[in-house]
């Protein structure tokens, strides 16, 4: 399988690239900063420097042409302001989806967030509100695309604990909780293989069901 990952230097993306490359898949990881090239190479993926905040549609289309699947794992990050939630978490997803359609790549997995599109909880600041709004709008854009076999994955609170291989994976809502980045990456691999599980929005937490069983239960 040939997979293109946007946000290729992110913590989930690096784990995902390593898992895919280790089993023999071809992976291209889109990164903004050339200084991250070595980190991507270490995963077994090929780095492609392309800033999704400034790239043209044609440039992004060239990157994804020939892929079997595209994974949007980009995010503005916790240190960014509200404006970059729109330009990265929303606009970059829209740009990548446009490019996938132009290139004829139908398989599109988007990593979103629990509560995307919902009114922000009391006490949350404007940056969080912008983040949830941007993620919700990116999801809405994807759901409206008839040409893509999209899948939206909403992990819970992310941790760097070692993966457990045990999850709760179902259409929302499934409650709140945490999930390891290792397990998110492993679930994405399983979902990329499960091409009959598409046009779904799925919440993901750590739970008590092995990943293979959790994905099989969606069929």
The 8 nearest C-alpha neighbors of each residue, nearest first, counted from 0:
[[1, 24, 67, 25, 2, 68, 66, 23],
 [2, 0, 25, 66, 67, 26, 24, 68],
 [3, 1, 26, 68, 66, 69, 67, 25],
 [2, 4, 27, 69, 26, 28, 70, 63],
 [5, 3, 70, 28, 7, 69, 29, 71],
 [6, 4, 29, 71, 7, 72, 73, 28],
 [73, 5, 7, 72, 9, 8, 30, 29],
 [6, 8, 28, 29, 12, 30, 5, 9],
 [9, 7, 6, 13, 30, 12, 10, 35],
 [10, 8, 12, 7, 11, 6, 13, 73],
 [9, 11, 13, 12, 8, 14, 180, 7],
 [12, 10, 14, 13, 9, 180, 184, 15],
 [11, 13, 15, 9, 7, 14, 10, 16],
 [14, 12, 16, 10, 15, 11, 8, 9],
 [13, 15, 17, 11, 12, 16, 184, 18],
 [16, 14, 184, 12, 18, 17, 13, 11],
 [15, 17, 13, 19, 18, 14, 20, 42],
 [16, 18, 42, 14, 20, 15, 19, 21],
 [19, 17, 15, 21, 16, 20, 14, 22],
 [18, 20, 16, 24, 21, 22, 17, 15],
 [19, 21, 24, 23, 17, 43, 22, 18],
 [22, 20, 18, 19, 23, 17, 24, 43],
 [23, 21, 20, 19, 24, 18, 17, 25],
 [22, 24, 20, 21, 25, 19, 0, 18],
 [23, 25, 20, 0, 19, 22, 1, 26],
 [26, 24, 1, 20, 0, 2, 23, 27],
 [25, 27, 44, 2, 3, 1, 45, 24],
 [28, 26, 45, 3, 44, 46, 4, 2],
 [27, 29, 7, 4, 46, 3, 47, 45],
 [28, 30, 47, 5, 7, 6, 48, 4],
 [31, 29, 48, 7, 32, 6, 49, 47],
 [30, 32, 50, 49, 48, 33, 29, 51],
 [31, 33, 34, 35, 30, 48, 36, 50],
 [34, 32, 35, 36, 48, 31, 30, 47],
 [33, 35, 32, 36, 37, 38, 31, 30],
 [36, 34, 33, 38, 37, 32, 39, 8],
 [35, 37, 39, 33, 38, 34, 46, 40],
 [36, 38, 40, 39, 35, 41, 34, 46],
 [39, 37, 41, 35, 40, 36, 42, 8],
 [38, 40, 36, 41, 37, 42, 44, 46],
 [39, 41, 37, 43, 42, 38, 44, 45],
 [42, 40, 38, 39, 43, 37, 44, 17],
 [43, 41, 17, 40, 39, 44, 16, 13],
 [42, 44, 40, 20, 41, 17, 45, 39],
 [45, 43, 26, 40, 42, 27, 39, 16],
 [44, 46, 27, 28, 40, 26, 47, 39],
 [47, 45, 28, 36, 27, 39, 29, 44],
 [46, 48, 29, 28, 30, 49, 45, 27],
 [49, 47, 30, 31, 29, 33, 46, 50],
 [50, 48, 31, 30, 51, 29, 47, 54],
 [49, 51, 31, 52, 53, 54, 48, 30],
 [50, 52, 54, 53, 91, 49, 87, 31],
 [53, 51, 50, 86, 54, 91, 87, 90],
 [52, 54, 51, 50, 55, 49, 91, 86],
 [55, 53, 51, 50, 52, 58, 49, 56],
 [54, 56, 58, 57, 59, 53, 51, 94],
 [57, 55, 59, 58, 60, 98, 94, 54],
 [56, 58, 60, 55, 59, 61, 98, 54],
 [59, 57, 55, 61, 60, 56, 54, 62],
 [58, 60, 62, 56, 61, 57, 98, 63],
 [61, 59, 98, 57, 63, 62, 58, 102],
 [60, 62, 58, 59, 64, 63, 57, 102],
 [61, 63, 59, 60, 64, 58, 47, 3],
 [64, 62, 60, 66, 61, 65, 3, 99],
 [65, 63, 102, 61, 66, 62, 60, 104],
 [64, 66, 63, 67, 102, 104, 1, 62],
 [67, 65, 1, 68, 63, 64, 2, 104],
 [66, 68, 1, 2, 0, 104, 65, 106],
 [69, 67, 106, 2, 66, 107, 104, 3],
 [68, 70, 3, 107, 2, 4, 108, 106],
 [71, 69, 108, 4, 109, 107, 72, 5],
 [72, 70, 109, 5, 73, 110, 4, 108],
 [73, 71, 6, 5, 110, 70, 12, 4],
 [6, 74, 72, 5, 71, 88, 9, 75],
 [75, 73, 88, 76, 87, 72, 6, 84],
 [74, 76, 87, 84, 83, 79, 88, 77],
 [75, 77, 74, 78, 79, 84, 73, 83],
 [78, 76, 79, 75, 80, 74, 126, 127],
 [77, 79, 76, 80, 75, 126, 81, 83],
 [80, 78, 77, 76, 75, 83, 81, 84],
 [79, 81, 82, 83, 126, 78, 84, 77],
 [80, 82, 126, 84, 129, 83, 79, 125],
 [83, 81, 84, 85, 80, 86, 129, 79],
 [84, 82, 86, 85, 81, 87, 80, 75],
 [85, 83, 88, 130, 81, 82, 87, 86],
 [84, 86, 89, 83, 133, 82, 87, 88],
 [85, 87, 90, 83, 84, 89, 52, 91],
 [88, 86, 91, 84, 89, 90, 75, 85],
 [89, 87, 84, 74, 85, 133, 134, 91],
 [88, 90, 137, 133, 85, 92, 87, 91],
 [91, 89, 86, 93, 92, 87, 85, 94],
 [92, 90, 87, 94, 93, 51, 89, 95],
 [93, 91, 95, 90, 94, 89, 96, 137],
 [92, 94, 90, 96, 91, 95, 97, 89],
 [95, 93, 91, 97, 92, 96, 90, 98],
 [96, 94, 98, 92, 97, 93, 91, 99],
 [95, 97, 99, 93, 98, 94, 92, 100],
 [98, 96, 94, 100, 95, 99, 93, 101],
 [97, 99, 60, 95, 101, 96, 100, 59],
 [98, 100, 104, 96, 102, 97, 101, 103],
 [99, 101, 103, 97, 98, 102, 104, 96],
 [102, 100, 98, 99, 103, 97, 60, 104],
 [101, 103, 64, 99, 100, 104, 60, 98],
 [102, 104, 100, 101, 105, 99, 64, 65],
 [105, 103, 99, 102, 106, 100, 67, 66],
 [104, 106, 147, 148, 103, 107, 146, 99],
 [105, 107, 68, 148, 104, 149, 147, 69],
 [108, 106, 149, 69, 68, 70, 148, 105],
 [109, 107, 70, 150, 149, 151, 71, 69],
 [108, 110, 71, 151, 70, 111, 152, 150],
 [111, 109, 152, 72, 71, 151, 153, 108],
 [110, 112, 153, 152, 109, 134, 151, 113],
 [113, 111, 153, 115, 154, 114, 134, 155],
 [114, 112, 153, 115, 155, 154, 202, 111],
 [113, 115, 117, 116, 112, 131, 119, 135],
 [116, 114, 135, 131, 134, 113, 117, 112],
 [135, 115, 117, 132, 131, 114, 134, 118],
 [118, 116, 114, 115, 119, 131, 132, 135],
 [117, 119, 120, 116, 128, 131, 132, 114],
 [120, 118, 128, 117, 123, 121, 131, 127],
 [121, 119, 123, 122, 118, 128, 117, 124],
 [122, 120, 123, 119, 124, 118, 128, 127],
 [121, 123, 120, 124, 119, 125, 127, 128],
 [122, 124, 121, 120, 127, 119, 125, 128],
 [125, 123, 127, 126, 128, 122, 119, 121],
 [126, 124, 128, 127, 129, 123, 81, 130],
 [125, 127, 81, 129, 128, 124, 80, 130],
 [128, 126, 130, 129, 125, 124, 123, 131],
 [127, 129, 125, 131, 126, 130, 119, 132],
 [130, 128, 126, 132, 127, 81, 131, 133],
 [129, 131, 127, 133, 84, 128, 132, 134],
 [132, 130, 115, 134, 128, 133, 129, 116],
 [131, 133, 116, 129, 135, 130, 134, 128],
 [134, 132, 89, 136, 130, 135, 85, 131],
 [135, 133, 137, 131, 115, 136, 132, 88],
 [116, 136, 134, 115, 138, 132, 133, 137],
 [135, 137, 139, 133, 138, 134, 140, 132],
 [138, 136, 89, 134, 140, 135, 139, 133],
 [137, 139, 135, 141, 136, 140, 134, 142],
 [140, 138, 136, 142, 141, 137, 135, 143],
 [141, 139, 137, 138, 143, 142, 136, 93],
 [140, 142, 138, 143, 139, 144, 137, 149],
 [143, 141, 139, 144, 140, 138, 149, 198],
 [142, 144, 141, 140, 145, 139, 138, 146],
 [145, 143, 141, 146, 142, 147, 140, 149],
 [144, 146, 147, 143, 148, 142, 141, 149],
 [147, 145, 144, 105, 100, 148, 103, 104],
 [148, 146, 105, 149, 145, 144, 106, 107],
 [149, 147, 106, 105, 197, 198, 107, 150],
 [148, 150, 107, 198, 147, 197, 108, 106],
 [149, 151, 108, 197, 198, 199, 109, 200],
 [152, 150, 200, 109, 108, 110, 201, 199],
 [151, 153, 201, 110, 111, 200, 202, 109],
 [152, 154, 112, 202, 111, 113, 203, 201],
 [155, 153, 203, 112, 202, 113, 204, 152],
 [154, 156, 177, 204, 176, 178, 113, 157],
 [157, 155, 177, 178, 176, 158, 154, 175],
 [156, 158, 178, 179, 177, 180, 155, 159],
 [159, 157, 179, 160, 180, 178, 156, 177],
 [158, 160, 179, 180, 161, 157, 181, 162],
 [159, 161, 158, 179, 162, 180, 181, 178],
 [162, 160, 159, 163, 181, 179, 180, 182],
 [163, 161, 181, 182, 179, 164, 160, 180],
 [162, 164, 165, 161, 182, 205, 179, 166],
 [163, 165, 209, 210, 162, 182, 166, 185],
 [166, 164, 209, 208, 207, 163, 206, 210],
 [167, 165, 206, 205, 208, 204, 207, 168],
 [166, 168, 206, 204, 205, 203, 208, 169],
 [169, 167, 203, 202, 213, 166, 201, 204],
 [170, 168, 201, 202, 171, 167, 173, 203],
 [169, 171, 201, 202, 200, 172, 168, 173],
 [172, 170, 173, 202, 201, 169, 200, 174],
 [171, 173, 174, 170, 202, 169, 175, 201],
 [174, 172, 171, 202, 175, 169, 170, 167],
 [175, 173, 172, 176, 171, 204, 202, 155],
 [176, 174, 155, 173, 177, 204, 156, 113],
 [175, 177, 155, 156, 204, 174, 178, 205],
 [178, 176, 156, 155, 204, 157, 205, 179],
 [177, 179, 205, 204, 157, 155, 156, 158],
 [180, 178, 158, 181, 182, 157, 159, 160],
 [179, 181, 183, 182, 11, 159, 157, 158],
 [182, 180, 162, 179, 184, 183, 185, 161],
 [181, 183, 185, 162, 179, 184, 180, 186],
 [184, 182, 180, 186, 185, 181, 187, 179],
 [183, 185, 15, 187, 181, 182, 186, 11],
 [186, 184, 182, 188, 187, 183, 181, 189],
 [185, 187, 189, 183, 188, 184, 182, 190],
 [186, 188, 190, 184, 189, 185, 191, 183],
 [187, 189, 185, 191, 186, 190, 184, 192],
 [188, 190, 186, 192, 187, 191, 193, 185],
 [191, 189, 193, 187, 192, 188, 186, 214],
 [192, 190, 188, 189, 193, 187, 194, 68],
 [191, 193, 190, 189, 194, 188, 187, 195],
 [194, 192, 190, 195, 191, 196, 189, 214],
 [193, 195, 196, 192, 191, 197, 190, 106],
 [194, 196, 193, 197, 218, 192, 190, 217],
 [197, 195, 194, 193, 218, 217, 190, 199],
 [196, 198, 150, 199, 149, 148, 195, 194],
 [199, 197, 149, 150, 148, 200, 196, 142],
 [198, 200, 197, 150, 201, 151, 196, 170],
 [201, 199, 151, 170, 152, 150, 202, 198],
 [202, 200, 170, 152, 169, 153, 171, 151],
 [201, 203, 153, 171, 169, 168, 170, 154],
 [204, 202, 154, 168, 167, 153, 155, 201],
 [205, 203, 178, 167, 177, 155, 166, 206],
 [204, 206, 166, 178, 167, 165, 177, 203],
 [205, 207, 166, 167, 165, 208, 204, 168],
 [206, 208, 165, 166, 209, 167, 205, 164],
 [209, 207, 165, 166, 213, 206, 210, 167],
 [210, 208, 165, 212, 211, 164, 213, 166],
 [209, 211, 213, 212, 164, 165, 166, 214],
 [212, 210, 214, 213, 209, 215, 189, 186],
 [211, 213, 215, 209, 210, 214, 216, 208],
 [214, 212, 210, 216, 211, 215, 208, 168],
 [213, 215, 211, 216, 217, 212, 210, 190],
 [214, 216, 212, 217, 213, 218, 211, 193],
 [215, 217, 213, 214, 218, 212, 211, 169],
 [218, 216, 215, 214, 196, 213, 169, 168],
 [217, 216, 215, 196, 195, 214, 193, 197]]
